[in-house]
Amino acid sequence: MDENRLWAPWRLAYVKGDLPELEQKSPAPSEWLDGADRDCFVCRSAAKPASGTDDRTNMVIARGELVVTLLNRFPYSNGHLLVSPTRHVGGLGELTGAEQLELMQTLAKMTDMLTKTVRAQGFNVGLNLGQTAGAGLPGHLHWHIVPRWPGDHNYMSTTASTRVIPQALDAAWELFTSHLITDG
């Protein structure tokens, strides 16, 4: 029988629930933002980086005044992004008008960027509010942008609980950040 193997060693820490291993790869910032939760990976990524390589290690692809965008370390599809306020806030009613505006502008900018860079033909954009609704990090709002293509999630998702991600996270980080720098 002909066997195909999907090699995704970067997912092992997630599958094993070994979050301390993931934390070790994420460098401590030089300066935390006011009100940050030091156990929150979004707060860690939103903080002032200690070195020029920390954004790459933390998978930060863009920073705004009030919003940070990161690659999801455990993507549903290639280019899966998280867009979050930099402030540690868990409820929609807690967002300021300025945060709401910048979040929406960032969601639009990132879907445009993904259309150009990975030729996404559609998107699932969503927010899970509260742990019961599926929020893996209920204390810090974050929107998921999941790029979609015709036939992208074939039988693998339903029969084998497996997702096929055709691009390494480092390669996606390079592509997205270089596009955002050149395209503004």
PyMOL commands that place a pseudoatom at each C-alpha (Angstrom):
pseudoatom trace, name=CA, resn=MET, resi=1, chain=A, elem=C, hetatm=0, pos=[0.000, 0.000, 0.000]
pseudoatom trace, name=CA, resn=ASP, resi=2, chain=A, elem=C, hetatm=0, pos=[1.277, 3.416, -0.916]
pseudoatom trace, name=CA, resn=GLU, resi=3, chain=A, elem=C, hetatm=0, pos=[1.508, 5.661, 2.156]
pseudoatom trace, name=CA, resn=ASN, resi=4, chain=A, elem=C, hetatm=0, pos=[1.725, 9.412, 2.283]
pseudoatom trace, name=CA, resn=ARG, resi=5, chain=A, elem=C, hetatm=0, pos=[3.078, 11.102, 5.380]
pseudoatom trace, name=CA, resn=LEU, resi=6, chain=A, elem=C, hetatm=0, pos=[2.267, 14.538, 6.653]
pseudoatom trace, name=CA, resn=TRP, resi=7, chain=A, elem=C, hetatm=0, pos=[5.185, 15.842, 8.685]
pseudoatom trace, name=CA, resn=ALA, resi=8, chain=A, elem=C, hetatm=0, pos=[4.244, 18.583, 11.153]
pseudoatom trace, name=CA, resn=PRO, resi=9, chain=A, elem=C, hetatm=0, pos=[6.606, 18.351, 14.151]
pseudoatom trace, name=CA, resn=TRP, resi=10, chain=A, elem=C, hetatm=0, pos=[5.805, 21.915, 15.223]
pseudoatom trace, name=CA, resn=ARG, resi=11, chain=A, elem=C, hetatm=0, pos=[2.321, 20.687, 16.289]
pseudoatom trace, name=CA, resn=LEU, resi=12, chain=A, elem=C, hetatm=0, pos=[3.641, 18.154, 18.835]
pseudoatom trace, name=CA, resn=ALA, resi=13, chain=A, elem=C, hetatm=0, pos=[3.760, 20.621, 21.740]
pseudoatom trace, name=CA, resn=TYR, resi=14, chain=A, elem=C, hetatm=0, pos=[0.136, 21.565, 21.045]
pseudoatom trace, name=CA, resn=VAL, resi=15, chain=A, elem=C, hetatm=0, pos=[-1.062, 17.952, 20.728]
pseudoatom trace, name=CA, resn=LYS, resi=16, chain=A, elem=C, hetatm=0, pos=[0.715, 16.986, 23.952]
pseudoatom trace, name=CA, resn=GLY, resi=17, chain=A, elem=C, hetatm=0, pos=[-0.610, 20.080, 25.711]
pseudoatom trace, name=CA, resn=ASP, resi=18, chain=A, elem=C, hetatm=0, pos=[2.979, 21.043, 26.472]
pseudoatom trace, name=CA, resn=LEU, resi=19, chain=A, elem=C, hetatm=0, pos=[2.449, 24.787, 26.744]
pseudoatom trace, name=CA, resn=PRO, resi=20, chain=A, elem=C, hetatm=0, pos=[5.635, 25.411, 28.787]
pseudoatom trace, name=CA, resn=GLU, resi=21, chain=A, elem=C, hetatm=0, pos=[7.654, 24.205, 25.767]
pseudoatom trace, name=CA, resn=LEU, resi=22, chain=A, elem=C, hetatm=0, pos=[5.884, 26.794, 23.637]
pseudoatom trace, name=CA, resn=GLU, resi=23, chain=A, elem=C, hetatm=0, pos=[6.504, 29.512, 26.227]
pseudoatom trace, name=CA, resn=GLN, resi=24, chain=A, elem=C, hetatm=0, pos=[10.248, 28.796, 26.176]
pseudoatom trace, name=CA, resn=LYS, resi=25, chain=A, elem=C, hetatm=0, pos=[10.353, 29.575, 22.457]
pseudoatom trace, name=CA, resn=SER, resi=26, chain=A, elem=C, hetatm=0, pos=[8.632, 32.896, 23.065]
pseudoatom trace, name=CA, resn=PRO, resi=27, chain=A, elem=C, hetatm=0, pos=[11.148, 35.445, 24.406]
pseudoatom trace, name=CA, resn=ALA, resi=28, chain=A, elem=C, hetatm=0, pos=[10.336, 37.722, 27.302]
pseudoatom trace, name=CA, resn=PRO, resi=29, chain=A, elem=C, hetatm=0, pos=[9.679, 41.283, 26.131]
pseudoatom trace, name=CA, resn=SER, resi=30, chain=A, elem=C, hetatm=0, pos=[11.798, 44.238, 27.157]
pseudoatom trace, name=CA, resn=GLU, resi=31, chain=A, elem=C, hetatm=0, pos=[8.704, 46.065, 28.386]
pseudoatom trace, name=CA, resn=TRP, resi=32, chain=A, elem=C, hetatm=0, pos=[5.183, 44.784, 29.106]
pseudoatom trace, name=CA, resn=LEU, resi=33, chain=A, elem=C, hetatm=0, pos=[2.178, 46.940, 28.210]
pseudoatom trace, name=CA, resn=ASP, resi=34, chain=A, elem=C, hetatm=0, pos=[0.059, 48.344, 31.049]
pseudoatom trace, name=CA, resn=GLY, resi=35, chain=A, elem=C, hetatm=0, pos=[-2.471, 45.777, 32.276]
pseudoatom trace, name=CA, resn=ALA, resi=36, chain=A, elem=C, hetatm=0, pos=[-0.794, 42.884, 30.432]
pseudoatom trace, name=CA, resn=ASP, resi=37, chain=A, elem=C, hetatm=0, pos=[-1.267, 39.335, 31.664]
pseudoatom trace, name=CA, resn=ARG, resi=38, chain=A, elem=C, hetatm=0, pos=[2.194, 37.773, 31.725]
pseudoatom trace, name=CA, resn=ASP, resi=39, chain=A, elem=C, hetatm=0, pos=[0.703, 34.313, 31.121]
pseudoatom trace, name=CA, resn=CYS, resi=40, chain=A, elem=C, hetatm=0, pos=[-1.100, 35.463, 27.952]
pseudoatom trace, name=CA, resn=PHE, resi=41, chain=A, elem=C, hetatm=0, pos=[0.660, 34.707, 24.651]
pseudoatom trace, name=CA, resn=VAL, resi=42, chain=A, elem=C, hetatm=0, pos=[-1.077, 37.667, 22.960]
pseudoatom trace, name=CA, resn=CYS, resi=43, chain=A, elem=C, hetatm=0, pos=[0.107, 40.061, 25.693]
pseudoatom trace, name=CA, resn=ARG, resi=44, chain=A, elem=C, hetatm=0, pos=[3.628, 38.662, 25.309]
pseudoatom trace, name=CA, resn=SER, resi=45, chain=A, elem=C, hetatm=0, pos=[3.483, 39.200, 21.548]
pseudoatom trace, name=CA, resn=ALA, resi=46, chain=A, elem=C, hetatm=0, pos=[1.953, 42.686, 21.881]
pseudoatom trace, name=CA, resn=ALA, resi=47, chain=A, elem=C, hetatm=0, pos=[4.628, 43.891, 24.337]
pseudoatom trace, name=CA, resn=LYS, resi=48, chain=A, elem=C, hetatm=0, pos=[7.734, 45.802, 23.314]
pseudoatom trace, name=CA, resn=PRO, resi=49, chain=A, elem=C, hetatm=0, pos=[10.152, 43.196, 21.906]
pseudoatom trace, name=CA, resn=ALA, resi=50, chain=A, elem=C, hetatm=0, pos=[13.535, 42.770, 23.560]
pseudoatom trace, name=CA, resn=SER, resi=51, chain=A, elem=C, hetatm=0, pos=[15.325, 42.247, 20.232]
pseudoatom trace, name=CA, resn=GLY, resi=52, chain=A, elem=C, hetatm=0, pos=[14.787, 42.687, 16.517]
pseudoatom trace, name=CA, resn=THR, resi=53, chain=A, elem=C, hetatm=0, pos=[14.097, 38.972, 16.048]
pseudoatom trace, name=CA, resn=ASP, resi=54, chain=A, elem=C, hetatm=0, pos=[11.401, 38.645, 18.720]
pseudoatom trace, name=CA, resn=ASP, resi=55, chain=A, elem=C, hetatm=0, pos=[8.549, 39.483, 16.334]
pseudoatom trace, name=CA, resn=ARG, resi=56, chain=A, elem=C, hetatm=0, pos=[9.554, 36.585, 14.118]
pseudoatom trace, name=CA, resn=THR, resi=57, chain=A, elem=C, hetatm=0, pos=[9.868, 34.211, 17.097]
pseudoatom trace, name=CA, resn=ASN, resi=58, chain=A, elem=C, hetatm=0, pos=[6.472, 35.358, 18.403]
pseudoatom trace, name=CA, resn=MET, resi=59, chain=A, elem=C, hetatm=0, pos=[5.010, 35.161, 14.868]
pseudoatom trace, name=CA, resn=VAL, resi=60, chain=A, elem=C, hetatm=0, pos=[3.991, 38.853, 14.932]
pseudoatom trace, name=CA, resn=ILE, resi=61, chain=A, elem=C, hetatm=0, pos=[3.455, 39.978, 11.358]
pseudoatom trace, name=CA, resn=ALA, resi=62, chain=A, elem=C, hetatm=0, pos=[2.092, 43.475, 12.014]
pseudoatom trace, name=CA, resn=ARG, resi=63, chain=A, elem=C, hetatm=0, pos=[1.755, 46.003, 14.810]
pseudoatom trace, name=CA, resn=GLY, resi=64, chain=A, elem=C, hetatm=0, pos=[-0.619, 48.915, 14.882]
pseudoatom trace, name=CA, resn=GLU, resi=65, chain=A, elem=C, hetatm=0, pos=[-1.129, 51.540, 17.539]
pseudoatom trace, name=CA, resn=LEU, resi=66, chain=A, elem=C, hetatm=0, pos=[-3.780, 49.435, 19.329]
pseudoatom trace, name=CA, resn=VAL, resi=67, chain=A, elem=C, hetatm=0, pos=[-3.766, 46.117, 17.439]
pseudoatom trace, name=CA, resn=VAL, resi=68, chain=A, elem=C, hetatm=0, pos=[-1.328, 43.253, 16.888]
pseudoatom trace, name=CA, resn=THR, resi=69, chain=A, elem=C, hetatm=0, pos=[-1.545, 40.567, 14.186]
pseudoatom trace, name=CA, resn=LEU, resi=70, chain=A, elem=C, hetatm=0, pos=[0.107, 37.163, 14.554]
pseudoatom trace, name=CA, resn=LEU, resi=71, chain=A, elem=C, hetatm=0, pos=[0.264, 33.889, 12.732]
pseudoatom trace, name=CA, resn=ASN, resi=72, chain=A, elem=C, hetatm=0, pos=[-1.674, 31.197, 14.541]
pseudoatom trace, name=CA, resn=ARG, resi=73, chain=A, elem=C, hetatm=0, pos=[0.875, 28.621, 15.733]
pseudoatom trace, name=CA, resn=PHE, resi=74, chain=A, elem=C, hetatm=0, pos=[-1.769, 25.897, 15.325]
pseudoatom trace, name=CA, resn=PRO, resi=75, chain=A, elem=C, hetatm=0, pos=[-3.456, 26.906, 12.060]
pseudoatom trace, name=CA, resn=TYR, resi=76, chain=A, elem=C, hetatm=0, pos=[-6.637, 25.508, 10.530]
pseudoatom trace, name=CA, resn=SER, resi=77, chain=A, elem=C, hetatm=0, pos=[-5.287, 26.452, 7.111]
pseudoatom trace, name=CA, resn=ASN, resi=78, chain=A, elem=C, hetatm=0, pos=[-2.254, 28.068, 5.552]
pseudoatom trace, name=CA, resn=GLY, resi=79, chain=A, elem=C, hetatm=0, pos=[-2.024, 31.743, 6.568]
pseudoatom trace, name=CA, resn=HIS, resi=80, chain=A, elem=C, hetatm=0, pos=[-4.377, 31.491, 9.573]
pseudoatom trace, name=CA, resn=LEU, resi=81, chain=A, elem=C, hetatm=0, pos=[-3.971, 34.799, 11.444]
pseudoatom trace, name=CA, resn=LEU, resi=82, chain=A, elem=C, hetatm=0, pos=[-5.019, 36.163, 14.824]
pseudoatom trace, name=CA, resn=VAL, resi=83, chain=A, elem=C, hetatm=0, pos=[-5.921, 39.856, 15.079]
pseudoatom trace, name=CA, resn=SER, resi=84, chain=A, elem=C, hetatm=0, pos=[-6.138, 41.201, 18.603]
pseudoatom trace, name=CA, resn=PRO, resi=85, chain=A, elem=C, hetatm=0, pos=[-6.209, 44.411, 20.586]
pseudoatom trace, name=CA, resn=THR, resi=86, chain=A, elem=C, hetatm=0, pos=[-2.847, 44.950, 22.271]
pseudoatom trace, name=CA, resn=ARG, resi=87, chain=A, elem=C, hetatm=0, pos=[-4.689, 45.658, 25.523]
pseudoatom trace, name=CA, resn=HIS, resi=88, chain=A, elem=C, hetatm=0, pos=[-5.634, 42.559, 27.560]
pseudoatom trace, name=CA, resn=VAL, resi=89, chain=A, elem=C, hetatm=0, pos=[-9.409, 42.689, 27.300]
pseudoatom trace, name=CA, resn=GLY, resi=90, chain=A, elem=C, hetatm=0, pos=[-11.898, 39.813, 27.165]
pseudoatom trace, name=CA, resn=GLY, resi=91, chain=A, elem=C, hetatm=0, pos=[-15.246, 41.427, 26.273]
pseudoatom trace, name=CA, resn=LEU, resi=92, chain=A, elem=C, hetatm=0, pos=[-16.469, 43.331, 23.234]
pseudoatom trace, name=CA, resn=GLY, resi=93, chain=A, elem=C, hetatm=0, pos=[-18.075, 45.967, 25.472]
pseudoatom trace, name=CA, resn=GLU, resi=94, chain=A, elem=C, hetatm=0, pos=[-14.670, 46.708, 26.983]
pseudoatom trace, name=CA, resn=LEU, resi=95, chain=A, elem=C, hetatm=0, pos=[-13.172, 47.864, 23.674]
pseudoatom trace, name=CA, resn=THR, resi=96, chain=A, elem=C, hetatm=0, pos=[-12.772, 51.570, 23.030]
pseudoatom trace, name=CA, resn=GLY, resi=97, chain=A, elem=C, hetatm=0, pos=[-14.091, 53.110, 19.824]
pseudoatom trace, name=CA, resn=ALA, resi=98, chain=A, elem=C, hetatm=0, pos=[-10.525, 53.556, 18.608]
pseudoatom trace, name=CA, resn=GLU, resi=99, chain=A, elem=C, hetatm=0, pos=[-9.758, 49.861, 19.242]
pseudoatom trace, name=CA, resn=GLN, resi=100, chain=A, elem=C, hetatm=0, pos=[-12.931, 48.787, 17.418]
pseudoatom trace, name=CA, resn=LEU, resi=101, chain=A, elem=C, hetatm=0, pos=[-12.052, 50.911, 14.417]
pseudoatom trace, name=CA, resn=GLU, resi=102, chain=A, elem=C, hetatm=0, pos=[-8.437, 49.743, 14.211]
pseudoatom trace, name=CA, resn=LEU, resi=103, chain=A, elem=C, hetatm=0, pos=[-9.488, 46.095, 14.640]
pseudoatom trace, name=CA, resn=MET, resi=104, chain=A, elem=C, hetatm=0, pos=[-11.914, 46.339, 11.697]
pseudoatom trace, name=CA, resn=GLN, resi=105, chain=A, elem=C, hetatm=0, pos=[-9.366, 48.184, 9.560]
pseudoatom trace, name=CA, resn=THR, resi=106, chain=A, elem=C, hetatm=0, pos=[-6.752, 45.535, 10.378]
pseudoatom trace, name=CA, resn=LEU, resi=107, chain=A, elem=C, hetatm=0, pos=[-9.129, 42.670, 9.534]
pseudoatom trace, name=CA, resn=ALA, resi=108, chain=A, elem=C, hetatm=0, pos=[-9.747, 44.309, 6.130]
pseudoatom trace, name=CA, resn=LYS, resi=109, chain=A, elem=C, hetatm=0, pos=[-6.035, 44.936, 5.539]
pseudoatom trace, name=CA, resn=MET, resi=110, chain=A, elem=C, hetatm=0, pos=[-5.089, 41.366, 6.443]
pseudoatom trace, name=CA, resn=THR, resi=111, chain=A, elem=C, hetatm=0, pos=[-7.736, 39.771, 4.226]
pseudoatom trace, name=CA, resn=ASP, resi=112, chain=A, elem=C, hetatm=0, pos=[-6.469, 41.955, 1.346]
pseudoatom trace, name=CA, resn=MET, resi=113, chain=A, elem=C, hetatm=0, pos=[-2.891, 40.909, 2.100]
pseudoatom trace, name=CA, resn=LEU, resi=114, chain=A, elem=C, hetatm=0, pos=[-3.812, 37.200, 2.190]
pseudoatom trace, name=CA, resn=THR, resi=115, chain=A, elem=C, hetatm=0, pos=[-5.708, 37.529, -1.094]
pseudoatom trace, name=CA, resn=LYS, resi=116, chain=A, elem=C, hetatm=0, pos=[-2.560, 38.909, -2.716]
pseudoatom trace, name=CA, resn=THR, resi=117, chain=A, elem=C, hetatm=0, pos=[0.075, 36.710, -1.062]
pseudoatom trace, name=CA, resn=VAL, resi=118, chain=A, elem=C, hetatm=0, pos=[-1.536, 33.253, -0.866]
pseudoatom trace, name=CA, resn=ARG, resi=119, chain=A, elem=C, hetatm=0, pos=[-4.364, 33.906, -3.343]
pseudoatom trace, name=CA, resn=ALA, resi=120, chain=A, elem=C, hetatm=0, pos=[-7.073, 33.133, -0.821]
pseudoatom trace, name=CA, resn=GLN, resi=121, chain=A, elem=C, hetatm=0, pos=[-10.475, 32.986, -2.494]
pseudoatom trace, name=CA, resn=GLY, resi=122, chain=A, elem=C, hetatm=0, pos=[-12.520, 33.382, 0.658]
pseudoatom trace, name=CA, resn=PHE, resi=123, chain=A, elem=C, hetatm=0, pos=[-12.217, 33.708, 4.426]
pseudoatom trace, name=CA, resn=ASN, resi=124, chain=A, elem=C, hetatm=0, pos=[-13.728, 32.564, 7.648]
pseudoatom trace, name=CA, resn=VAL, resi=125, chain=A, elem=C, hetatm=0, pos=[-13.388, 35.487, 10.056]
pseudoatom trace, name=CA, resn=GLY, resi=126, chain=A, elem=C, hetatm=0, pos=[-14.513, 34.776, 13.566]
pseudoatom trace, name=CA, resn=LEU, resi=127, chain=A, elem=C, hetatm=0, pos=[-14.342, 35.545, 17.246]
pseudoatom trace, name=CA, resn=ASN, resi=128, chain=A, elem=C, hetatm=0, pos=[-15.056, 33.032, 19.996]
pseudoatom trace, name=CA, resn=LEU, resi=129, chain=A, elem=C, hetatm=0, pos=[-16.445, 34.880, 23.008]
pseudoatom trace, name=CA, resn=GLY, resi=130, chain=A, elem=C, hetatm=0, pos=[-15.938, 32.899, 26.208]
pseudoatom trace, name=CA, resn=GLN, resi=131, chain=A, elem=C, hetatm=0, pos=[-14.585, 29.447, 26.893]
pseudoatom trace, name=CA, resn=THR, resi=132, chain=A, elem=C, hetatm=0, pos=[-17.988, 27.815, 26.326]
pseudoatom trace, name=CA, resn=ALA, resi=133, chain=A, elem=C, hetatm=0, pos=[-18.000, 29.273, 22.808]
pseudoatom trace, name=CA, resn=GLY, resi=134, chain=A, elem=C, hetatm=0, pos=[-14.578, 27.787, 22.072]
pseudoatom trace, name=CA, resn=ALA, resi=135, chain=A, elem=C, hetatm=0, pos=[-12.238, 30.591, 23.097]
pseudoatom trace, name=CA, resn=GLY, resi=136, chain=A, elem=C, hetatm=0, pos=[-8.890, 28.996, 23.877]
pseudoatom trace, name=CA, resn=LEU, resi=137, chain=A, elem=C, hetatm=0, pos=[-7.788, 32.296, 25.407]
pseudoatom trace, name=CA, resn=PRO, resi=138, chain=A, elem=C, hetatm=0, pos=[-11.001, 33.752, 26.860]
pseudoatom trace, name=CA, resn=GLY, resi=139, chain=A, elem=C, hetatm=0, pos=[-9.313, 36.689, 28.605]
pseudoatom trace, name=CA, resn=HIS, resi=140, chain=A, elem=C, hetatm=0, pos=[-7.866, 38.309, 25.484]
pseudoatom trace, name=CA, resn=LEU, resi=141, chain=A, elem=C, hetatm=0, pos=[-10.092, 38.955, 22.470]
pseudoatom trace, name=CA, resn=HIS, resi=142, chain=A, elem=C, hetatm=0, pos=[-8.699, 37.724, 19.169]
pseudoatom trace, name=CA, resn=TRP, resi=143, chain=A, elem=C, hetatm=0, pos=[-10.277, 37.346, 15.754]
pseudoatom trace, name=CA, resn=HIS, resi=144, chain=A, elem=C, hetatm=0, pos=[-9.329, 34.421, 13.546]
pseudoatom trace, name=CA, resn=ILE, resi=145, chain=A, elem=C, hetatm=0, pos=[-8.811, 34.999, 9.840]
pseudoatom trace, name=CA, resn=VAL, resi=146, chain=A, elem=C, hetatm=0, pos=[-8.806, 31.619, 8.101]
pseudoatom trace, name=CA, resn=PRO, resi=147, chain=A, elem=C, hetatm=0, pos=[-8.013, 31.777, 4.369]
pseudoatom trace, name=CA, resn=ARG, resi=148, chain=A, elem=C, hetatm=0, pos=[-10.071, 29.441, 2.174]
pseudoatom trace, name=CA, resn=TRP, resi=149, chain=A, elem=C, hetatm=0, pos=[-9.761, 27.945, -1.302]
pseudoatom trace, name=CA, resn=PRO, resi=150, chain=A, elem=C, hetatm=0, pos=[-12.032, 25.644, -3.292]
pseudoatom trace, name=CA, resn=GLY, resi=151, chain=A, elem=C, hetatm=0, pos=[-11.510, 22.086, -2.054]
pseudoatom trace, name=CA, resn=ASP, resi=152, chain=A, elem=C, hetatm=0, pos=[-9.062, 23.159, 0.667]
pseudoatom trace, name=CA, resn=HIS, resi=153, chain=A, elem=C, hetatm=0, pos=[-10.438, 20.955, 3.428]
pseudoatom trace, name=CA, resn=ASN, resi=154, chain=A, elem=C, hetatm=0, pos=[-11.132, 17.659, 1.831]
pseudoatom trace, name=CA, resn=TYR, resi=155, chain=A, elem=C, hetatm=0, pos=[-11.879, 14.367, 3.556]
pseudoatom trace, name=CA, resn=MET, resi=156, chain=A, elem=C, hetatm=0, pos=[-8.840, 14.719, 5.879]
pseudoatom trace, name=CA, resn=SER, resi=157, chain=A, elem=C, hetatm=0, pos=[-10.709, 16.979, 8.319]
pseudoatom trace, name=CA, resn=THR, resi=158, chain=A, elem=C, hetatm=0, pos=[-13.655, 14.669, 8.741]
pseudoatom trace, name=CA, resn=THR, resi=159, chain=A, elem=C, hetatm=0, pos=[-12.129, 11.210, 8.491]
pseudoatom trace, name=CA, resn=ALA, resi=160, chain=A, elem=C, hetatm=0, pos=[-8.759, 11.648, 10.102]
pseudoatom trace, name=CA, resn=SER, resi=161, chain=A, elem=C, hetatm=0, pos=[-9.110, 14.823, 12.205]
pseudoatom trace, name=CA, resn=THR, resi=162, chain=A, elem=C, hetatm=0, pos=[-6.115, 16.087, 10.255]
pseudoatom trace, name=CA, resn=ARG, resi=163, chain=A, elem=C, hetatm=0, pos=[-5.491, 19.372, 8.532]
pseudoatom trace, name=CA, resn=VAL, resi=164, chain=A, elem=C, hetatm=0, pos=[-3.020, 19.766, 5.708]
pseudoatom trace, name=CA, resn=ILE, resi=165, chain=A, elem=C, hetatm=0, pos=[-0.972, 22.955, 5.993]
pseudoatom trace, name=CA, resn=PRO, resi=166, chain=A, elem=C, hetatm=0, pos=[1.264, 23.301, 2.926]
pseudoatom trace, name=CA, resn=GLN, resi=167, chain=A, elem=C, hetatm=0, pos=[3.542, 26.081, 4.182]
pseudoatom trace, name=CA, resn=ALA, resi=168, chain=A, elem=C, hetatm=0, pos=[5.918, 26.343, 7.148]
pseudoatom trace, name=CA, resn=LEU, resi=169, chain=A, elem=C, hetatm=0, pos=[5.117, 29.091, 9.647]
pseudoatom trace, name=CA, resn=ASP, resi=170, chain=A, elem=C, hetatm=0, pos=[8.529, 30.738, 9.101]
pseudoatom trace, name=CA, resn=ALA, resi=171, chain=A, elem=C, hetatm=0, pos=[7.937, 30.850, 5.341]
pseudoatom trace, name=CA, resn=ALA, resi=172, chain=A, elem=C, hetatm=0, pos=[4.477, 32.374, 5.892]
pseudoatom trace, name=CA, resn=TRP, resi=173, chain=A, elem=C, hetatm=0, pos=[5.943, 34.960, 8.298]
pseudoatom trace, name=CA, resn=GLU, resi=174, chain=A, elem=C, hetatm=0, pos=[8.554, 35.945, 5.675]
pseudoatom trace, name=CA, resn=LEU, resi=175, chain=A, elem=C, hetatm=0, pos=[5.960, 36.240, 2.909]
pseudoatom trace, name=CA, resn=PHE, resi=176, chain=A, elem=C, hetatm=0, pos=[3.441, 38.254, 4.923]
pseudoatom trace, name=CA, resn=THR, resi=177, chain=A, elem=C, hetatm=0, pos=[5.867, 40.654, 6.594]
pseudoatom trace, name=CA, resn=SER, resi=178, chain=A, elem=C, hetatm=0, pos=[7.719, 41.358, 3.343]
pseudoatom trace, name=CA, resn=HIS, resi=179, chain=A, elem=C, hetatm=0, pos=[4.408, 42.076, 1.612]
pseudoatom trace, name=CA, resn=LEU, resi=180, chain=A, elem=C, hetatm=0, pos=[3.221, 44.364, 4.413]
pseudoatom trace, name=CA, resn=ILE, resi=181, chain=A, elem=C, hetatm=0, pos=[6.518, 46.279, 4.295]
pseudoatom trace, name=CA, resn=THR, resi=182, chain=A, elem=C, hetatm=0, pos=[6.478, 46.772, 0.513]
pseudoatom trace, name=CA, resn=ASP, resi=183, chain=A, elem=C, hetatm=0, pos=[2.725, 47.268, 0.126]
pseudoatom trace, name=CA, resn=GLY, resi=184, chain=A, elem=C, hetatm=0, pos=[2.193, 49.288, 3.297]
for i in range(1, 184): cmd.bond("trace and resi %d" % i, "trace and resi %d" % (i + 1))
show_as sticks, trace
zoom trace
